[in-house]
Amino acid sequence: MFVRLYTGPDGHSHFEELDPASLEKDTGITFGSYPANHFYDWHTAPDPIYYINLSGSFEYQIEDGTIMRFGPGDVILVEDTKGTGHTSRTIGDGPRTFAIIRQSRAGP
């Protein structure tokens, strides 16, 4: 659930449920989800990103066979934009939801 808490013209606080797509337009944050057992084969990140896992669990595997698992609240700075990359898999019985924030790049 995405909720806005704001002060209305009446001077009182109010709640408003938001569509995650509207947040993406306003803030540059991307929200998404993958179903249980989702597997994403070898890939790289399109740009350096902060990947914030909101719910559910998943794992990344890198080429040497190392697997690292992540759960709700974990934040991963993903910078493997070249090379072999990694795989990702949703683990557990439910989906996972996440937010992605692109890392700003310095320079021209």
VMD Tcl script that builds the backbone (N, CA, C; Angstrom):
set m [mol new atoms 324]
animate dup $m
set s [atomselect $m all]
$s set {name element resname resid chain x y z} {
  {N N MET 1 A 0.851 -1.166 0.000}
  {CA C MET 1 A 0.000 0.000 0.000}
  {C C MET 1 A 0.900 1.234 0.000}
  {N N PHE 2 A 0.560 2.209 -0.802}
  {CA C PHE 2 A 1.274 3.480 -0.860}
  {C C PHE 2 A 0.287 4.561 -0.459}
  {N N VAL 3 A 0.640 5.311 0.566}
  {CA C VAL 3 A -0.277 6.288 1.136}
  {C C VAL 3 A 0.414 7.639 1.285}
  {N N ARG 4 A -0.324 8.668 0.989}
  {CA C ARG 4 A 0.131 10.050 1.207}
  {C C ARG 4 A -0.563 10.566 2.456}
  {N N LEU 5 A 0.198 11.171 3.356}
  {CA C LEU 5 A -0.344 11.844 4.532}
  {C C LEU 5 A -0.051 13.318 4.341}
  {N N TYR 6 A -1.091 14.136 4.255}
  {CA C TYR 6 A -0.901 15.539 3.904}
  {C C TYR 6 A -1.875 16.430 4.674}
  {N N THR 7 A -1.584 17.727 4.660}
  {CA C THR 7 A -2.469 18.723 5.251}
  {C C THR 7 A -3.371 19.272 4.163}
  {N N GLY 8 A -4.675 19.189 4.387}
  {CA C GLY 8 A -5.648 19.682 3.417}
  {C C GLY 8 A -5.916 21.164 3.595}
  {N N PRO 9 A -6.700 21.735 2.665}
  {CA C PRO 9 A -7.049 23.153 2.747}
  {C C PRO 9 A -7.787 23.489 4.045}
  {N N ASP 10 A -8.369 22.459 4.677}
  {CA C ASP 10 A -9.100 22.677 5.928}
  {C C ASP 10 A -8.176 22.747 7.143}
  {N N GLY 11 A -6.843 22.565 6.909}
  {CA C GLY 11 A -5.891 22.620 8.011}
  {C C GLY 11 A -5.748 21.318 8.779}
  {N N HIS 12 A -6.466 20.271 8.347}
  {CA C HIS 12 A -6.406 18.971 9.019}
  {C C HIS 12 A -5.598 17.982 8.192}
  {N N SER 13 A -5.074 16.970 8.867}
  {CA C SER 13 A -4.331 15.914 8.174}
  {C C SER 13 A -5.295 14.943 7.518}
  {N N HIS 14 A -4.881 14.432 6.354}
  {CA C HIS 14 A -5.698 13.498 5.584}
  {C C HIS 14 A -4.813 12.396 5.011}
  {N N PHE 15 A -5.420 11.248 4.723}
  {CA C PHE 15 A -4.754 10.154 4.029}
  {C C PHE 15 A -5.279 10.085 2.608}
  {N N GLU 16 A -4.394 9.720 1.683}
  {CA C GLU 16 A -4.790 9.481 0.301}
  {C C GLU 16 A -3.992 8.290 -0.204}
  {N N GLU 17 A -4.686 7.256 -0.672}
  {CA C GLU 17 A -3.984 6.112 -1.252}
  {C C GLU 17 A -3.485 6.498 -2.636}
  {N N LEU 18 A -2.226 6.153 -2.930}
  {CA C LEU 18 A -1.598 6.536 -4.187}
  {C C LEU 18 A -1.347 5.333 -5.071}
  {N N ASP 19 A -1.348 5.572 -6.348}
  {CA C ASP 19 A -0.951 4.578 -7.336}
  {C C ASP 19 A 0.569 4.624 -7.433}
  {N N PRO 20 A 1.283 3.492 -7.249}
  {CA C PRO 20 A 2.745 3.518 -7.337}
  {C C PRO 20 A 3.269 4.124 -8.631}
  {N N ALA 21 A 2.542 4.002 -9.726}
  {CA C ALA 21 A 2.986 4.577 -11.002}
  {C C ALA 21 A 3.103 6.099 -10.897}
  {N N SER 22 A 2.227 6.735 -10.105}
  {CA C SER 22 A 2.312 8.194 -9.957}
  {C C SER 22 A 3.575 8.577 -9.195}
  {N N LEU 23 A 4.007 7.750 -8.271}
  {CA C LEU 23 A 5.239 8.035 -7.541}
  {C C LEU 23 A 6.439 7.961 -8.467}
  {N N GLU 24 A 6.416 7.024 -9.398}
  {CA C GLU 24 A 7.530 6.891 -10.335}
  {C C GLU 24 A 7.700 8.166 -11.147}
  {N N LYS 25 A 6.606 8.761 -11.582}
  {CA C LYS 25 A 6.679 9.979 -12.386}
  {C C LYS 25 A 7.190 11.154 -11.564}
  {N N ASP 26 A 6.776 11.227 -10.309}
  {CA C ASP 26 A 7.124 12.362 -9.471}
  {C C ASP 26 A 8.510 12.282 -8.859}
  {N N THR 27 A 9.006 11.079 -8.605}
  {CA C THR 27 A 10.223 10.945 -7.809}
  {C C THR 27 A 11.380 10.258 -8.514}
  {N N GLY 28 A 11.145 9.576 -9.619}
  {CA C GLY 28 A 12.216 8.817 -10.250}
  {C C GLY 28 A 12.420 7.457 -9.627}
  {N N ILE 29 A 11.562 7.072 -8.692}
  {CA C ILE 29 A 11.625 5.754 -8.081}
  {C C ILE 29 A 10.764 4.809 -8.902}
  {N N THR 30 A 11.276 3.612 -9.161}
  {CA C THR 30 A 10.509 2.594 -9.854}
  {C C THR 30 A 10.100 1.526 -8.858}
  {N N PHE 31 A 8.834 1.140 -8.848}
  {CA C PHE 31 A 8.344 0.071 -7.996}
  {C C PHE 31 A 7.998 -1.129 -8.863}
  {N N GLY 32 A 8.199 -2.315 -8.340}
  {CA C GLY 32 A 7.869 -3.505 -9.105}
  {C C GLY 32 A 7.651 -4.697 -8.205}
  {N N SER 33 A 7.267 -5.798 -8.819}
  {CA C SER 33 A 7.108 -7.049 -8.076}
  {C C SER 33 A 7.350 -8.219 -9.016}
  {N N TYR 34 A 7.749 -9.321 -8.422}
  {CA C TYR 34 A 7.916 -10.587 -9.131}
  {C C TYR 34 A 7.153 -11.645 -8.371}
  {N N PRO 35 A 6.526 -12.586 -9.065}
  {CA C PRO 35 A 5.764 -13.630 -8.387}
  {C C PRO 35 A 6.682 -14.659 -7.719}
  {N N ALA 36 A 6.104 -15.504 -6.899}
  {CA C ALA 36 A 6.852 -16.610 -6.280}
  {C C ALA 36 A 7.516 -17.432 -7.379}
  {N N ASN 37 A 8.690 -17.910 -7.111}
  {CA C ASN 37 A 9.464 -18.776 -8.014}
  {C C ASN 37 A 9.915 -18.090 -9.302}
  {N N HIS 38 A 9.841 -16.777 -9.371}
  {CA C HIS 38 A 10.310 -16.079 -10.576}
  {C C HIS 38 A 11.825 -16.220 -10.692}
  {N N PHE 39 A 12.307 -16.538 -11.888}
  {CA C PHE 39 A 13.745 -16.654 -12.146}
  {C C PHE 39 A 14.099 -15.742 -13.304}
  {N N TYR 40 A 15.128 -14.944 -13.117}
  {CA C TYR 40 A 15.616 -14.037 -14.157}
  {C C TYR 40 A 17.034 -14.490 -14.469}
  {N N ASP 41 A 17.236 -15.029 -15.666}
  {CA C ASP 41 A 18.516 -15.608 -16.060}
  {C C ASP 41 A 19.595 -14.530 -16.144}
  {N N TRP 42 A 20.797 -14.895 -16.516}
  {CA C TRP 42 A 21.959 -14.012 -16.504}
  {C C TRP 42 A 21.650 -12.664 -17.151}
  {N N HIS 43 A 21.946 -11.609 -16.406}
  {CA C HIS 43 A 21.716 -10.250 -16.886}
  {C C HIS 43 A 22.595 -9.281 -16.099}
  {N N THR 44 A 22.775 -8.107 -16.643}
  {CA C THR 44 A 23.467 -7.031 -15.947}
  {C C THR 44 A 22.464 -5.927 -15.639}
  {N N ALA 45 A 22.851 -5.027 -14.759}
  {CA C ALA 45 A 22.020 -3.861 -14.475}
  {C C ALA 45 A 22.175 -2.865 -15.625}
  {N N PRO 46 A 21.104 -2.215 -16.056}
  {CA C PRO 46 A 21.214 -1.239 -17.143}
  {C C PRO 46 A 22.028 -0.015 -16.734}
  {N N ASP 47 A 21.959 0.338 -15.480}
  {CA C ASP 47 A 22.686 1.454 -14.875}
  {C C ASP 47 A 22.949 1.066 -13.427}
  {N N PRO 48 A 23.865 1.742 -12.733}
  {CA C PRO 48 A 23.977 1.504 -11.297}
  {C C PRO 48 A 22.652 1.872 -10.614}
  {N N ILE 49 A 22.176 0.987 -9.753}
  {CA C ILE 49 A 20.900 1.207 -9.077}
  {C C ILE 49 A 20.986 0.805 -7.614}
  {N N TYR 50 A 20.155 1.447 -6.801}
  {CA C TYR 50 A 19.896 0.963 -5.452}
  {C C TYR 50 A 18.633 0.126 -5.549}
  {N N TYR 51 A 18.730 -1.139 -5.153}
  {CA C TYR 51 A 17.605 -2.061 -5.174}
  {C C TYR 51 A 17.160 -2.231 -3.730}
  {N N ILE 52 A 15.938 -1.827 -3.417}
  {CA C ILE 52 A 15.418 -1.888 -2.053}
  {C C ILE 52 A 14.322 -2.947 -2.014}
  {N N ASN 53 A 14.587 -4.025 -1.298}
  {CA C ASN 53 A 13.612 -5.102 -1.200}
  {C C ASN 53 A 12.577 -4.742 -0.136}
  {N N LEU 54 A 11.314 -4.646 -0.528}
  {CA C LEU 54 A 10.248 -4.227 0.382}
  {C C LEU 54 A 9.555 -5.402 1.046}
  {N N SER 55 A 9.324 -6.489 0.307}
  {CA C SER 55 A 8.684 -7.670 0.889}
  {C C SER 55 A 9.104 -8.900 0.103}
  {N N GLY 56 A 9.001 -10.042 0.744}
  {CA C GLY 56 A 9.421 -11.288 0.117}
  {C C GLY 56 A 10.932 -11.441 0.175}
  {N N SER 57 A 11.410 -12.565 -0.335}
  {CA C SER 57 A 12.840 -12.864 -0.314}
  {C C SER 57 A 13.310 -13.275 -1.692}
  {N N PHE 58 A 14.599 -13.053 -1.950}
  {CA C PHE 58 A 15.167 -13.436 -3.230}
  {C C PHE 58 A 16.654 -13.669 -3.064}
  {N N GLU 59 A 17.258 -14.199 -4.112}
  {CA C GLU 59 A 18.699 -14.420 -4.092}
  {C C GLU 59 A 19.309 -13.985 -5.408}
  {N N TYR 60 A 20.542 -13.512 -5.318}
  {CA C TYR 60 A 21.375 -13.246 -6.488}
  {C C TYR 60 A 22.453 -14.324 -6.530}
  {N N GLN 61 A 22.771 -14.770 -7.733}
  {CA C GLN 61 A 23.912 -15.667 -7.922}
  {C C GLN 61 A 24.859 -15.024 -8.912}
  {N N ILE 62 A 26.170 -15.088 -8.605}
  {CA C ILE 62 A 27.175 -14.565 -9.521}
  {C C ILE 62 A 27.920 -15.723 -10.164}
  {N N GLU 63 A 28.739 -15.425 -11.163}
  {CA C GLU 63 A 29.352 -16.441 -12.022}
  {C C GLU 63 A 30.166 -17.486 -11.272}
  {N N ASP 64 A 30.822 -17.119 -10.167}
  {CA C ASP 64 A 31.638 -18.101 -9.442}
  {C C ASP 64 A 30.807 -19.057 -8.601}
  {N N GLY 65 A 29.468 -18.938 -8.667}
  {CA C GLY 65 A 28.574 -19.833 -7.935}
  {C C GLY 65 A 28.121 -19.290 -6.588}
  {N N THR 66 A 28.669 -18.174 -6.155}
  {CA C THR 66 A 28.273 -17.578 -4.880}
  {C C THR 66 A 26.828 -17.105 -4.967}
  {N N ILE 67 A 26.053 -17.461 -3.945}
  {CA C ILE 67 A 24.651 -17.045 -3.848}
  {C C ILE 67 A 24.492 -16.229 -2.573}
  {N N MET 68 A 23.813 -15.104 -2.684}
  {CA C MET 68 A 23.521 -14.272 -1.526}
  {C C MET 68 A 22.021 -14.053 -1.468}
  {N N ARG 69 A 21.444 -14.241 -0.278}
  {CA C ARG 69 A 19.998 -14.090 -0.092}
  {C C ARG 69 A 19.678 -12.771 0.592}
  {N N PHE 70 A 18.499 -12.230 0.216}
  {CA C PHE 70 A 18.060 -10.941 0.729}
  {C C PHE 70 A 16.598 -11.026 1.143}
  {N N GLY 71 A 16.227 -10.225 2.138}
  {CA C GLY 71 A 14.855 -10.199 2.628}
  {C C GLY 71 A 14.335 -8.778 2.729}
  {N N PRO 72 A 13.160 -8.620 3.326}
  {CA C PRO 72 A 12.547 -7.301 3.459}
  {C C PRO 72 A 13.478 -6.320 4.169}
  {N N GLY 73 A 13.603 -5.119 3.595}
  {CA C GLY 73 A 14.429 -4.077 4.184}
  {C C GLY 73 A 15.860 -4.061 3.684}
  {N N ASP 74 A 16.291 -5.106 2.999}
  {CA C ASP 74 A 17.660 -5.125 2.482}
  {C C ASP 74 A 17.800 -4.176 1.305}
  {N N VAL 75 A 18.955 -3.505 1.236}
  {CA C VAL 75 A 19.263 -2.581 0.157}
  {C C VAL 75 A 20.556 -3.052 -0.500}
  {N N ILE 76 A 20.557 -3.164 -1.813}
  {CA C ILE 76 A 21.710 -3.640 -2.557}
  {C C ILE 76 A 22.072 -2.569 -3.588}
  {N N LEU 77 A 23.330 -2.161 -3.611}
  {CA C LEU 77 A 23.814 -1.273 -4.660}
  {C C LEU 77 A 24.297 -2.170 -5.787}
  {N N VAL 78 A 23.571 -2.186 -6.887}
  {CA C VAL 78 A 23.864 -3.072 -8.018}
  {C C VAL 78 A 24.620 -2.263 -9.068}
  {N N GLU 79 A 25.880 -2.641 -9.293}
  {CA C GLU 79 A 26.724 -1.896 -10.223}
  {C C GLU 79 A 27.355 -2.785 -11.295}
  {N N ASP 80 A 26.892 -4.011 -11.439}
  {CA C ASP 80 A 27.480 -4.887 -12.473}
  {C C ASP 80 A 26.808 -4.612 -13.820}
  {N N THR 81 A 27.194 -3.502 -14.433}
  {CA C THR 81 A 26.585 -3.060 -15.686}
  {C C THR 81 A 27.265 -3.658 -16.913}
  {N N LYS 82 A 28.343 -4.395 -16.714}
  {CA C LYS 82 A 29.072 -5.042 -17.818}
  {C C LYS 82 A 29.435 -6.454 -17.394}
  {N N GLY 83 A 29.843 -7.258 -18.361}
  {CA C GLY 83 A 30.301 -8.607 -18.048}
  {C C GLY 83 A 29.171 -9.608 -17.985}
  {N N THR 84 A 29.411 -10.684 -17.244}
  {CA C THR 84 A 28.460 -11.789 -17.151}
  {C C THR 84 A 27.199 -11.425 -16.401}
  {N N GLY 85 A 27.341 -10.620 -15.356}
  {CA C GLY 85 A 26.183 -10.230 -14.564}
  {C C GLY 85 A 25.822 -11.244 -13.504}
  {N N HIS 86 A 24.542 -11.399 -13.277}
  {CA C HIS 86 A 24.042 -12.239 -12.189}
  {C C HIS 86 A 22.677 -12.809 -12.572}
  {N N THR 87 A 22.222 -13.795 -11.814}
  {CA C THR 87 A 20.847 -14.272 -11.930}
  {C C THR 87 A 20.109 -13.832 -10.671}
  {N N SER 88 A 18.795 -13.820 -10.730}
  {CA C SER 88 A 18.004 -13.550 -9.528}
  {C C SER 88 A 16.821 -14.514 -9.504}
  {N N ARG 89 A 16.438 -14.880 -8.283}
  {CA C ARG 89 A 15.338 -15.835 -8.099}
  {C C ARG 89 A 14.545 -15.428 -6.862}
  {N N THR 90 A 13.213 -15.364 -7.028}
  {CA C THR 90 A 12.340 -15.153 -5.885}
  {C C THR 90 A 12.276 -16.463 -5.112}
  {N N ILE 91 A 12.471 -16.403 -3.809}
  {CA C ILE 91 A 12.417 -17.617 -2.993}
  {C C ILE 91 A 11.278 -17.484 -1.983}
  {N N GLY 92 A 10.755 -18.601 -1.547}
  {CA C GLY 92 A 9.629 -18.605 -0.620}
  {C C GLY 92 A 8.318 -18.776 -1.374}
  {N N ASP 93 A 7.242 -18.714 -0.620}
  {CA C ASP 93 A 5.911 -18.995 -1.168}
  {C C ASP 93 A 5.220 -17.803 -1.794}
  {N N GLY 94 A 5.710 -16.607 -1.534}
  {CA C GLY 94 A 4.997 -15.430 -2.011}
  {C C GLY 94 A 5.824 -14.589 -2.953}
  {N N PRO 95 A 5.208 -13.531 -3.445}
  {CA C PRO 95 A 5.911 -12.620 -4.349}
  {C C PRO 95 A 6.879 -11.736 -3.572}
  {N N ARG 96 A 7.684 -10.993 -4.312}
  {CA C ARG 96 A 8.529 -9.972 -3.699}
  {C C ARG 96 A 8.210 -8.641 -4.353}
  {N N THR 97 A 8.258 -7.604 -3.559}
  {CA C THR 97 A 8.069 -6.256 -4.082}
  {C C THR 97 A 9.331 -5.455 -3.791}
  {N N PHE 98 A 9.585 -4.484 -4.630}
  {CA C PHE 98 A 10.836 -3.750 -4.515}
  {C C PHE 98 A 10.696 -2.339 -5.067}
  {N N ALA 99 A 11.677 -1.518 -4.709}
  {CA C ALA 99 A 11.822 -0.181 -5.267}
  {C C ALA 99 A 13.232 -0.085 -5.833}
  {N N ILE 100 A 13.356 0.618 -6.945}
  {CA C ILE 100 A 14.658 0.833 -7.572}
  {C C ILE 100 A 14.881 2.335 -7.686}
  {N N ILE 101 A 16.059 2.771 -7.256}
  {CA C ILE 101 A 16.459 4.168 -7.402}
  {C C ILE 101 A 17.745 4.177 -8.206}
  {N N ARG 102 A 17.723 4.848 -9.333}
  {CA C ARG 102 A 18.924 4.930 -10.158}
  {C C ARG 102 A 19.952 5.820 -9.480}
  {N N GLN 103 A 21.193 5.354 -9.474}
  {CA C GLN 103 A 22.281 6.126 -8.891}
  {C C GLN 103 A 22.663 7.218 -9.871}
  {N N SER 104 A 22.763 8.446 -9.371}
  {CA C SER 104 A 23.152 9.523 -10.282}
  {C C SER 104 A 24.616 9.377 -10.628}
  {N N ARG 105 A 24.922 9.686 -11.867}
  {CA C ARG 105 A 26.296 9.607 -12.352}
  {C C ARG 105 A 26.871 11.003 -12.452}
  {N N ALA 106 A 28.087 11.153 -11.949}
  {CA C ALA 106 A 28.752 12.456 -12.029}
  {C C ALA 106 A 29.391 12.604 -13.397}
  {N N GLY 107 A 29.600 13.830 -13.813}
  {CA C GLY 107 A 30.303 14.076 -15.064}
  {C C GLY 107 A 29.375 14.395 -16.206}
  {N N PRO 108 A 29.964 14.622 -17.377}
  {CA C PRO 108 A 29.153 15.032 -18.532}
  {C C PRO 108 A 28.319 13.900 -19.082}
}
mol reanalyze $m
mol bondsrecalc $m
mol representation Tube
mol addrep $m
